[in-house]
Amino acid sequence: MLTGKQRTYLKGLAHGIKPIFQIGKFGITDILLSELDNALEARELIKINILETSLLDTKQAANQVAEALNAEFVQAIGNKFTIYRLSKNNPKIELPKKS
């Protein structure tokens, strides 16, 4: 579980990154989840775009993806959302300490 300070820190990092995945009319598939899992392991923080053809709400999709991948929801703005998960093999992002 992220603290407010950690979430704010991740939001700042996410500001500069572009979405690397899109969710469209097929929704959240097993193949998409597998690719997102690999991307989270490599990058830890990823941004995803929800296309207009998708029938999913952005926050609904974000929570569904985060739960399926054991990741943390960071933020949703418009049709984009950001998730975070600490890499098991190669941690890169150092979060502020919990107080």
N, C-alpha and C positions, 0 to 999 in steps of 0.2 A: 504494500500500500504506500503510495506516494504522499508525502507531506505537501502542504501548500507551497512551501519554499522550493521543494524539489520540482513540483509541477511548474512553477513559475520559471525556474531555471531551464527546464526542458522546452517550455514554450518559446523562450528566447533562442534556444538552439534551433528549434523547428522553423522559426521565422525565415531563415535563410535557405531552407531546403525545398526542393520541388517535389511534387507527388511522383512516385515511381510506379504506382499501380493505379488501375482504374477498375471500378466495379460498375458493370453495365446491366443489360437486361437479363443476363443469366444469374445475376445475384452472387452470393457467396458460395462458391463451389469448393470441393475438396482439393482440386488442383490449385485454385487461387490460395487457399489456406496453406498448402504445402510451399508455394512460392513465397508467401508472406513470412512463413516460419523461417525459411532460408535467409530472406532479406533481414529479418530481425536479428538473426544470429550474426550476420555479417556487419550490420550497421547499428543495431540497437534502437534507433529512432527513425521511424519511417512515416511518410505522409501519403495518404491515399485519397484519390478523387472519386466521387460518386457521380456517374454520368446521369444526364436527364432521362435516359431510357430505363434506368434502374427504377424498380418499384419500391426501393428501400428508402427510409428516412436516414439522414446522415448519422444522427446519434444512435439510432437503432442498429444500423450497420456497424458503427464503431464499437458498440458494446458487445455485439455478437462476435465480431472478429477478435476483440480483446479477450473475451471469455474463452473462445475456442483455442487461442494460442497462449493462454496463460500470460497475457501481456497487460500493461497498464494503459488505460485511456488517458491521453494527455489533454487534448482539446479538439473541438469541432468548430469550424468557421465556414459558414456557407455550405458548399458541397464538398468540403475537404475535412479530413480528420487525421489526427496524429496519434500513434501508439508507440509505446516504449517497452522494451524488455531487455534486461541485462543479459549480455552474451555469456554463455557457459564457458566457452573456450578462449575468447579474446575480448575481454571487457575494454571499452574505449572511453565511455562517458563516466566521469566521476561526479556523482551527485553530491550536493551539499549534505552535510551530516544531519541526521535527525536529532532534534533537541529534546 
